[in-house]
Amino acid sequence: MRGHIFQRSEGSWTIVLDIGRKVDPATGKLKRIQKWKTVRGTKKEAQAELTNMLHNLSRGQVISPSRMTLGEWLEEWLKSAIQPHKRLRTYETYRSVIDRHLKPVLGQYRLCDLRASHLQAYYQAEKLASATLQQHHTILHSALKAAMMQDLIPRNAASLVIGKPRRRDGHENILQNCWEPEDARKFLNTAKEDSPQAAALYSLALDSGARKAELCGLKWSEVDVERQSISIVRQLVKVRNEPLFGPPKNGKSRTVLLDEKTIEVLRKQKAAQAAQKLLLGTAYKDHGLVFARDFGQPLTLNNIGQREFARLIKAAGVKPITFHGLRHTCATLALKEGVPVKVVSERLGHKRIEITLNVYAHALPSMQQEAAAKLGRLLHG
């Protein structure tokens, strides 16, 4: 038994533990069996963990690859491959999918027994949107690919699935998930009647095109009433005992100019929040957030994206869309009104203008028609 360590990046070390050898039935040759683990810390700490793993192996406490379940492997993969190297929000998303969906249904299968038919049955049984199932498939495929690279399994079952989950046509999805101006106005009128916070939250979402997590992470220090703008510098990642914040999705901050009416509802929200602080006194936990729960804690991402939003949609009597559909509505209406694609891209915080062009291509034909009509009037009167 032996093992070694190597440095992956600053403060990150990978431990490679040689468990033994087995005969490859395909070639008849001996094949090395290894267990990999990534740890954060110093080289000395990584060396200590290797020593501990070797000790456990000698006592038979390391799970044999042939007996390892998918659930056990997903935990190992999360800790060694995802948590140290991906953004916190990505890790939290993967953790949620694995804990809430994959492990309860598929976690008990041993890696060596997992078949494409098991995954196929899972995709067909789960009553989830096609985009969500595609996300689950992507996670499974990546995790099983990593297991195959470590010789824990001979093949990736996710690669063998027939009829893999796929998103419906993206442009069709977005058209179904955004409002025409009339519906947007009806919804905002309902939100204004509901509460100052609802009025400000949904007005800002439609005006700025900001992501849900960016709105939940917005602080009053980043609202400039005089210049009628907000600075988006963070997003809410998760709320445990204390809120966790991270940088915006592409890592870049941006400033977004706002309509005067949006600024007005933000003023009313600040006044209402100040009254709430005065009423609760020290019981109010002030994080400086523009949008918060009654006692100052950050909004729950799932709550505003589902329960509260759905309630207001029903009250307004408009077409149901997702919270992210507010962002799609903002971009689609802006493009149809002739706002340059580059401006829309900057407003949304897209990393590249090509992303905006690809996602909102459905809005471009009407712009082409309008451009042709304008040129025709100029050239031919």
N, C-alpha and C positions, 0 to 999 in steps of 0.2 A: 504494500500500500504506500502510495506516495502522492504528492500534489505539489503545485507551485502557484505563485501569484504573478500577475503582471498589471501594470498601471494602464487604465483606459483613458483617464483624463485627470486633471488636477483634483486630488482628494477622492478619486474613485479607483477601486482596485477589483480585479476579477480573480477569484479563486478557482482553480481547476483541480478537481480531486479525481484521481484515477481509482475507480472502484474495482476494476478487473477486466477480464476479457471473455468473449463468448464467440462461438462459431457462427459466422454468417451463413445461413442456409442457402443463400443464392450463390455464394462463391466457394463455400467450404473453408474459407480462411478465418483466422482469428481476428476478431474486431474489438478494439478498445472501448470500454464503457467508462464514461466520465460524468461527473456532476459539476456543474458550473454555478457559481454564486458571485454576485457583485455586491461589494460593501463600500460604504463611505467612511473616510477617516484617514489615518496615517498608515504608512507601510507597516509599522510595528503592530497596529491594531489588526490589519489584514492578516499578518503572519500569525497573530494570536488566534484569530478565527479559523485559520487553516489548521493549526494545531488542535483546536477544539473539534473540528470536523473529523480529523484523522482519529482522534480519541473516540468519538462517537461511532465512527465506522468500525473500529476494532471491537466495539461492544455490540455491533449489529443494529445501531440506532439510525443509520442512514437508510432511507426508503429505497428499496431496490427498484430500478427503472421498470422492471417487468410488473411490479405491483403498484406503481404510482398511479393514482387516479387523475382524471382530468382536473378535478377540483384542486387537488394538491399541486399539480403542475401550474395551473393558472395563478395560484398564490405565489409560487416560486418565481414565475415569469414576471408578475407584477412588481415584485420586490427587487428583482435583479436586472430586469431589462427596461421596465417602464418608469418606475418611480425615480431612479437616479438620472434618467436621460431625457424625459419628456416634461413638457410644461405641467405645472400643478393641476391646472384645469383638465388637461388630457388625462392625467392619472386618476383624478376624481371621477371623470366620466367612465373610464374603463372599470374602475373599482365598483361603481354603481351598477353597470351592466352585468359584471361578473357575479356580484353578490345577489342582485335582485332577479336575474334571469338565467344566466348560464349554469351556475353551480346548482341551484335547486332542481333543474331539469336534467342536466348532463353531467354534473360533477361526480356522480357515483361511478361512472364508467371508468374502467382501467384504461390507461392510454393505449396499451397494446390491443385492447378489445374494441376501441372506438372505430366505428365505421361511418362511411358517407351516409348510409341509410338512417343512422341515428340523427345526424344533423338535418337530413331532409325532413324527417318526421317532426323535428323541433321547429323548423321554419314553417311547416304547414299547420302545426297546431297552435303556434303563438298568434294571438289576435293583435298584431302590431302593424304599424304602417310599413310600407315597403322600404322607405329610407331607414327606418329603425332596424329592420331585419338585416338590411345591407350592412349597417354598422356592426351588428352582432357577428355577421359572417366575417367581416374584416378582422375583428378582434380574434375570433377563433382561428382564422387562417394564419395570422401573424404568430399566435401562441404555438400552434401546431408546427409551423415552419421552424420555429426556434427549437422545439422538442426534437424535430427530425435532424436538425443540424448538430444536436448533441447526442445523436444516436439513441435516443429514447424510443423512437418509433421508426419503422422503415419507410413510411410514406405519410403524406399529409392528407387526412380524410377530407378536409375542407376543399381541397383541390379537385376531389373526385365527385363532388355533389353535382347532380344534374339539375339544371334549372335554378342556378344560384339566385338568391334575392337580388333584385335590381330595382333602382329607383325608376319610377315612371318618368316620362320625358320631363326634364327639368323646367322647360319653359311652360309646359302645361301645368305643372305643379304650382309655379309662381302665379300664373294667371288665376288659378283657383284660390290662391292664398293671399290675395290682396283685394283692396276695396276700390270701387269707383269713388269719385269725390263726394257724391251724395251720401253714400253709406258712411264715409269717414266723418262727414259733418254731423250726421245723425248720432253716431257713436260718441263724438266729442261733446255734443250737447247733453247726452245722457250722463257722461262722466262728470261734467261740470255740475250737474244736479246732485250727483252722488256725494262728492266730497272734494275739498281743495286739493288733496293729494292725488286723487284719481284724475282730476282735471289736469294737474301739472304733469303727472307721469305720462299719460297717454298723449297729451298735446306735444310734449317734448319728444316722445317716441316717434310720432308721425312727422314732426318738424325736422328733427335732427337725423333720423334713421339710425340712431344709436342702438347697439345690441342690448338685450335685456340685462345681462350681467354688468355692462358699462353703466347703465342707468342706476342699477342698484349700488354701484360703487362710487357714484358721483357725490362730491362734497360741496358745501356752500362756498368754500374758498375757491372753487373752480367755476363759479357762476359769476360772470361779469355783467351786471345789469346795465351799466353805462354803455358798454360796447355791444350789448345785446348778443352775448356769446357764452359758450361753455367750453371748457378744456377737458377733454377726455384723456385721462392719464392712468386709469386703473379699471379693473373690473372685479366684482365680487366673485370669489371662487367657491367658497363654502362657508356656512355658518355652523360652528360647533359651539363651544362655550364662548369663544370670541370669534369675530368674523375674520376670514382669511381673504386677503386681497392679492391680486397679481396684476401684471401689466396688461394692456389691451391685447386682443387676439394676435395681431401681427407684431406686437412689441413696440409699436410706435404711438406716441401721443399725437393728438390732433385738436385743433380748435374749430368749432362749428358756430357759424352765425345763425341767429334765431329771429323769428318773426316777432313783431312787437306784442302781438296777442299772447304768444307763448311766454314772453317775459312777464306779462301782466299776471298770468295764472301762477307763475313761479313766485312772484311777489306775494300773492294771496296764500300760497303754500307755506312760505316762510313765516308769515304772520300767524297762520294757524298752528304751525309747529312751535312757535315761540309761546303761544298761549298754552299749549300742551305741556311744555317744559315748566312753565310757571305753576301750572296746576299740580304737577307731579313732584316738583322739587327734586330732591336727591334720588328719588326712585327712577328718574329718567336717565338712562345711560346714553350720554351724548357722544356719538361718534362723528358728529359734524356732517352727517349724511343728509342729502336733500330729501330722500325718500326712506322712511323708516316705519317700523311698527309703533304701536301706541307708547311703548316704554323706551323707544330709541334704538332698539336692535334693528339690524338690517332686515329688509324684506326677504322672505323665503322665495327663492327663484321659482320653485314649482308652484307655489301658491299664486303669485301674480301671473304666472304663465298659464294657469289652468283655472282654478276656482274663481278668483275675483274677476279675471278677464272674461271668462265664460258667462258669469252672472250679468255683467254689464252688456255683453253682446246680446244676450237674451232679452234684457230690458229694453235695449235700443231697437230690437227687431231687425237686425242686419245679418248679412251672411256670416256664418261662423268662419273665422280664420284663426291661425295660431298667433301668439305674441310676436313671433318673428315675421309674421305677415305684415305687421305695422312697418317694419323696415322695408319689406318688399313694396308696400304701398307708397312709402316716401320716395323710393328710387324710381318706381314705374311712373308715378304722376309727374315727377320732376323731369324725367326724360321726355315724356309725351308733351310737356309744356315747352320743350326746346332747350332746357338747361344743358350745357355742354357735358359730355360724358366724363371728361376729366374732373370737372367740378363735382359731379355726383360721386365719382370714385373717391375723391378726397374727403367728401362729406361722410361717406360710409366707412372710411378707414380701410379700404381695400389696399392690399400690398402693391398690386399692379393694376393698371387700367384694363388689361386684358381680362381680368376677373370680372370686372363690371360689364364689359362688352359681352362676355360669355353668359353670365347669369341673367342679364336683362336684355338679351337679344330680341325678345318678343316685343319690346317697346320701340325698337329701331325702325321697323318697316314704316310705321306711321310718321316717323321723323323724316325718312327718305321721301315719302309722299309729299310732306309739307315743304321740304326743300325743293322738290321738283316744281311744285305749284308756285313757290316764291320766285324761282328762277324764270319760270314761264312768264309770270307777270312782268318781270324786269325786262326780259328779252322781247316779248311779243305784245306787251301792253295789256 
